[in-house]
Amino acid sequence: MALWVPITIAAAFVQAVRFSLQKRLKGAGLSTGGATMSRFLFAAPLAMLVTLGVMVATGSGLPRLGGDFWPFAIAGGLAQIVATFCTVALFSERNFAVGIAFTKTETVQVALVSGVVLGDHVSATGFIAILIGLAGVLILSRPPRRADGGRGSVVNRASGLGLLAGALFAVAALGYRGATLAVESPDPLLRAALSLACVTVFQSLAMGAWLAWREPGELARMVRGWRRTAPVGVLGMLGSLGWFTAFTLQNAAYVRCLGQVELVFVLLISALAFREKITRSELAGIALLMVGIVMIVAQS
């Protein structure tokens, strides 16, 4: 099995747990912005420590950053901030498992754009696997039945937030893949750690400035509640380190397609932690996603 496969699965699991903690923050008094910021604030110093640790362990100096690094890193960082904001807001619209599923439209978008932007081409089998996964997302996008037995429109606030989050997560994935490739080092872990440290510091500064302007006092509330917010940052850093490492090793489209295994973890969290009921159609949609994931792993 290629190394990027277990790394991606581990990153997906950590991300599912982190989103569940952010859902709890959203219901514990923090604003959407505060719950989003918790993802970045505590991750930045940890990412810098990890980078230093990798450099010491490998005896490496600080790698040079290519000219494309910062444009890719900033674009990916900003896209992830807004995508995370949309995802946290989405938790108020639909249940946890379905909310996350909406964001997975990113896989098709990454596949379509990565060839043009990064020269990463997807095979015919890989693209079919991604389309099967998209079919699962479309099934999941059906709104739940109303009390009168009817269904609402698929075009609603929840689907809009999910699709926007998916598009922005696609931009983030491409940005991070481009940034890691622009770090001049043969060590994939060092390239990933340094890229992550640079991005999370930028995100903390940008998001902190926005909160200070738009939501005075929210940063203080988040710091006072560090026992709840710090674990989100720690898990965010660990998950992102996994994603960044996988992006150094494999096409971003394949990484994000395999990363849909997160939905299985989300389903378990949704049922066990939040006591949310999963319908048969939602299970069918997740099953299609899993077929696409198996196809991706089989050809890797």
N, C-alpha and C positions, 0 to 999 in steps of 0.2 A: 504493500500500500504506500502510495506517495505521501511524503511527510506533511504536505499541506492539508491532507484530508483530516487526520486526527486534530491538527491545530485548529482547523475551521470548526469542527464539531465542538471542541472545547470552548472556543470563542462564542459559539451560538448558545451553548448552555449558560455561560456566564452572563451573556447579554439578556437572556430570558429572565434570569434571577434579578438582574439589575433593573429591568423594566418593571418587574413586580414590586420592587422596593420603591421605584418612582411613583407607581400607582398609589402606594400607601402614603407617600409624601403629599401627593395631590389631595388626598382625603384627610390629611392631618394638619391643615391650616396654611401650608405653603401655596403660593400662587403657581400658575403654570411656569412662569419665568423662574421662580425660586427652585422648583423641582427640576427644571432643566439645568440651571446653574450648578446644582449639586453634582451633576454628572461631570463637570469640568474642574471645579475649584480644587477639590481634594485630589484629583487625578494628576494635576500638573506637577507638584513637587515629587510625587511618587514616580512619575515617568522620568523625571530628571535623575532621580536616584538610581533607577533601573539602568538608564543609559550609562551613568558613571560606573555602576557595578559591572556591566558588560565590558566596558573599556578596560577596567582594572583586571577582570578575569581573563581577558584575551590579550592583554598587553598592547592594545591598539591605541593610537592617538585619535584625536577628534577628526572624523572624516570631512573631506571637503564637500560642500553642497554645490551641485551644478546649478547653472543659470535658470533652469526650469523649476527648481525646487520650490521657491516661495510662491510663485503663481499657482502651482498645483496645491500646495499646502494650504494657502489662504482660501482658495476656492473650495477645497474640501472641508476646511474647518467651518467656514460660514454656512455652507450647505448643511453640515451636520447639526449645527446649532438650531437652525430653523426647522430641520426635519425632526429633531428631538422635541422641539417645542410643539410641533403639530401632533406628534405621537402622544405626548402627555395630555394634550387637549382632547385627543381622540378617546382617551379612556373614559371620558364622561359621556360619550355618545353610544358606544356599543360595548359588549363584554370584552374582557381582556384578550382572549384568544382571537376573536374575530377582528378586534382593533389592530392587533399586530399583523394579522394576515393581509389587511389592506395595504400595508407598507411594502409587501413583497412583490408588487408590480415592478419594483426597481430592477429585477433580474433581466427582464426583457429590454428595459431601457439601457442598462449597462451593456448588454450584448450588442445592441444596435449602434451604440456610440463608441464603444471601446476600440473597434476596428479603425474608425476614422481618427480618433484622438491619439490613441496609443499604439496602433498597429497590431493589436491583439485580436486575432480572428477566431471565431467560434465555428467548430465543425458542424456539419449537417445534423449529426446525432445530438450534439450538444444543444443546438438550437431547438430541435424537436423536444428535447427534455425540458428546456425552458418554457416552451409553449404549453406543454402538459402541465407544468407548474402554474402557468397563468390561468389555465382552465380551472384549476383548483381554486385560485383566487376569485375568479368570477362567480363560482358557486358560493364561496364564502361571503361574497358581497351582497347576497340577497338579504334584505332587511327581515327581521323577525316578524311573525304574524301579529297583527293587532288584535285587540279584544273582540272585534267583530268578525275575525277570521280572515280578513284581507291582509295584503302586504303593502307596505309603503314603497315608494319609488327607489330604485337602485341609485338614482341621482339624488343624493342628499348630503347633508353636512358631513356625516361620517365618511362617506365614500370620497368626498372632495378632500377632506383632511388626509385620508389614507393615501390617495393618489398623489397629492402634493408631497407628502412625506416620502413616498416611494421614489418620486422623481428626484428629490433632493438627496436622499440616501444614495441614489445612483451617481449623482454628481460627486458626492463625498467619496464613494468607492473609487471612481476614476481619478479624482484628485489625489487620493492617498496612494493609489497604485503608481501614478506618475511621480509623486514626491519620493517614494521609496526607491524608485528606479534612478532618481537624480542624485542619490547619496552615493558618493564614490568610495564604496567599500565592498569587498567580496563577502563579508559576513552578513547574512540575511537578518540575524537577530539584532545586530548593531544598527543596520539600516532602518529596521522597523522601530527600535527603541528611540533612536535619535529623531526620526520623523515624528513619532508620537509625542515626544517631549516638546518639540518646536510647536506642533499643532495645538496641544493642550494649553501651553502657556499663552499662545495667541488667543485661543477661545476663552480662557479665563479673563483676560484683559478686556476682550471685546464684549463678552456677556456681562462682566462686572460693570463696565461703563454704561451699558444699556440699562441695567437694573437700577444703578444709581440715579440715572436720569428719569426713567419711567416709573420705577417702583421704590421710592426712598424707604429705607427701613427693612426691605426684604432681605438684603444681604446680612444685616444684623440678626434677623430672625433665623436665617439659615445657619449662621455660625453658632448661635446660641443652642440650636437643636442639632449640634454636630454628631451626637450619638446616633441620630437617625440619618443624617445627610452624608456623613463620612463613608459609611459602607457603600453608598451609591457610587462615590468617587473611586473607591478602591476597586470595586467590581468593574466600573467603567474603564479604568486603566488596564486591568487584566484582560478584559474582553478586547479592548482596542489593540493591545499588544499582540493578541492572537490574530486579529484581522490584519493588522499591518504586516505581521510576519508572513501570513498566507499570501498577501498581495505581492510580497517580494518573490514568491515562489511560483505563482500561478496566475493565469488570466483572471481579471477581476470578475468577469461574468460567471466563470465556473465557481469561483470562491463564493460569490453571493448566492448562486443557485444551490450549492451544497449547504450554505448557511440557512436555508429555509428549514432545515431540520430543527431550528429554533422553535418552529410552530408545535412540534411534538412536545418539547419541554414546556412551552407556554400552555398547551392544552392541559397538561398535568398540573401545572401551577394554578390555572384557572379553576379546575375542578376541585383540587385539594385545598388550596389556600383561600380562594375567594368564593367557593361554593357556587360557582356559576355553571348553569346547565348548558351542555353542548348538544346541539341537535344532530339528528342523523345526517342532514344535508351538510352541516358543517364538518362532520367527520368524513363524509365523502369527499369534500373539497380538500381536506388535509391529506386524505389517502392519495389523491391525484398528485398533490405536491410531493409526497413521498416517492411516488413512481418516478417523477422527474429527477429527484435527488439520487435514487438508486442508479438511474441511467448515467448521471454525471460521474458518480463514483466508479461505475463499471468501466468507463472509457478512460479514466485517469491513469 
